[in-house]
Amino acid sequence: MAELISIVEAAERSVERVRQPVWPDPMDHIKIDIIDDVPGPRLHLYAPSNKECNGRDRVTFLHFAVLPKCDLNQVCFVPYEGLLPDSDEYKATVPSIEGCLKE
């Protein structure tokens, strides 16, 4: 298993995408806007289920406005090395999730 890091550490190391290893879908991840080696105010959650749950995939949020407050120093992430949202393989998983909330 990869070393756990925080979002702040990821930004310092220029790691743009991270995920928590406990997340069940291996394609769920957060993209960090890195500005001068620190996380910017926005984080972008990518998940194939976002389209079904939120109407779009990527969900952008201001980390300082999340309740409970998002702790960017919490050491619980690993670098994301999976499929990127613009890849055909990632996009192909979205239809398999559509409608699952209605069943």
C-alpha positions, 0 to 999 in steps of 0.5 A: 500500500502506498504511503498515506499523505495529506492534501497539503503534502500532496500539493507540496509534492505536486501530486494533483490527484489523491484518493482515500484507500477506503473509498469503494470505487477505485476511480473516485478521487480528488483533484487539487488545484495547486497554487504555489505548492499549496492547495487552492481554495477549490477541490474537485471530486471525480467519481463515476457515480457523480453523474447519477447523484449530482447531475455532473461529474466533477463536483467542485467545492470550496474546502473551507466551506465544507461541514464538518470542516475539511482538514487538509492536513489529515493524513488519509490519502494516497496518490491517485494512479487510476483512470482519468475522467476524460479517458474512454474507460472511465466514461464507460463506467458511468452508464453502468451506474445510471439509474441505480438510485431509482432501483 
